[in-house]
Amino acid sequence: MRLRGTFAVLAVVGLSAAAQTAVAQPTVSQLLAEMGLSDGDKQKVLNGEFVTPDVTTLSDRDLAVNIVFLVKMGPEMLSKELMGGDSLRADSQVRAHGRFTTPGSLADLVALRISEAVALTFTNAQPGEALNLASSEITEFTALKGGTTQAAQGQLQKMLLTRYQAYRALGLAGFVPYDRGSGRTSDSVDDLRKASGATLLLEKYMPAFHKVLLGYPRVTVPNMHEDFRWVYYDIQGKPTYVLAHMLSAPDGAGRAVAQRQYYVSTGYNVQQAVTAFVPVSGGTLVAYSGHAFTDQVTGFGGSLKRGIGRHLMTEKLEALFAADRAQGAR
C-alpha cells in the first residue's frame, strides 16, 4: 500500500526502553476516554469509523484538526507509509522541492525559481500580514526594487538558507519573528511550543518524542534520523515557500509522526502536525492532531481554511483509513 496526499515533514520518535520505565499498553477504551471523546465518537471509532472530533484551539490564531480511527496494521508499518518518499510527487500543489545538506548551501536551493510577479511581490514587501518576513528581510528585499528577477530569486534563496541554518543550530530559539507593522511581530515560537506541549497522549505514552518536540535540537533520542526540506507550493494560485523539518526514530512498540513547518512565506504563519500510532489489541489506534497558526483569522474564510487543511495530512490519513478498511473487507 502506498499513500498519496500532501507533503508532510515528519518525525518518528518514541520511548527508549533503556532510559524509561515502560508504559503498559493501554486499551482502546482507555485511550479514547483520555482523549476526551464523546460517547458517540467513541462508539464510532470502535465501529471502525473515521472520526474528526471537536478540538480546543490553542489561541485565536489556531486552525486545528483532530482525527481518530482504528486500523489493523501495526505502528511500524503505518509510520513507514507516512514516511514514504512519494508524497511530494503526488501532491498537485507542489511545484518544486529540495533537501538541505549539512550545514547547508545555496546549491541546495538551485531548483527554486520564481516568476517576475513573485519577485515584484517580495521587492515591494511591507510590514504586515501579506508576507511573512522579518524587518531585516524586508529591508534586504526592498533594496532590490527595480532590479532583476534573478536578484530577488537569489535573495529568497539566501533568506531560506539563513532561516534553515538558524533553526538547525538553535531550534525554535533561532526563529526570527515576522514584522506585522506598528511595532507588532508574530508569536510563532510560542504557538509551536503550545502545539508541542498540547500532545498529552504522547507525553504519557511516548515521553521521549514529546521531549524532542519541546527541546530540539538540545534533546534527541538514539538512532534519530533528520531530514530538512524546502517546498514551493501553489496554494490556490498563491506561491508559498515552506521550510520543513523531518525527524525519525523508533521508540518501543509505539510510533509518532510529527510535521513542523517552521517557516511559511504567506497564508499562515507556521504549522505542526502530530500523529500517534499506539498499539492496542488487534491493531493500532491512530490519533492525529494538527495546528496551523495564522494572524489572518478575521475574514480568513472557508476556502483558505480548506487549503491549509490539505497540508495537515487529512487526505493522507483518509487514504490510509480507506485502504485499511478495503483490506479488512477482503
C-alpha positions, 0 to 999 in steps of 0.5 A: 500500500502506498499513500498519496496526499500532501507533503508532510515533514515528519518525525518518528520518535518514541520511548527508549526502553533503556532510559524509561520505565515502560508504559503498559499498553493501554486499551482502546477504551482507555485511550479514547476516554483520555482523549476526551471523546464523546460517547458517540465518537467513541462508539464510532471509532470502535465501529471502525469509523473515521472520526474528526472530533471537536478540538480546543484551539490553542489561541485565536490564531489556531486552525486545528484538526483532530482525527481518530480511527482504528486500523489493523496494521501495526505502528511500524508499518503505518509510520513507514507509509507516512514516511514514504518518499512519494508524497511530494510527487503526488501532491498537485500543489507542489511545484518544486522541492529540495533537501538541505545538506549539512550545514547547508548551501545555496546549491541546495536551493538551485531548483527554486525559481520564481516568476517576475510577479513573485519577485515584484511581490517580495521587492515591494514587501511591507510590514504586515500580514501579506508576507511573512518576513522579518524587518531585516528581510524586508529591508534586504528585499526592498533594496532590490526594487527595480532590479532583476528577477534573478536578484530577488530569486537569489535573495529568497534563496539566501533568506531560506538558507539563513532561516534553515541554518538558524533553526538547525543550530538553535531550534525554535530559539533561532526563529526570527519573528515576522514584522506585522507593522506598528511595532507588532511581530508574530508569536510563532515560537510560542504557538509551536511550543503550545502545539508541542506541549498540547500532545498529552497522549504522547507525553504519557505514552511516548515521553521521549518524542514529546521531549524532542518536540519541546527541546530540539535540537538540545534533546534527541533520542538514539538512532534519530534520523533528520531530514530538512526540506524546502517546498514551493507550493501553489496554494490556490494560485498563491506561491508559498515557500515552506521550510520543513523539518523531518525527524525519525526514530523508533521508540518501543512498540509505539510510533509518532509522526510529527510535521513542523513547518517552521517557516511559511512565506504567506497564508499562515504563519507556521504549522505542526502536525502530530500523529500517534500510532499506539498499539492496542489489541488487534491493531493500532489506534491512530490519533492525529492532531494538527495546528496551523497558526495564522494572524489572518483569522478575521475574514480568513474564510472557508476556502483558505481554511480548506487549503491549509487543511490539505497540508495537515495530512487529512487526505493522507490519513483518509487514504490510509483509513480507506485502504485499511478498511478495503483490506479488512473487507477482503 
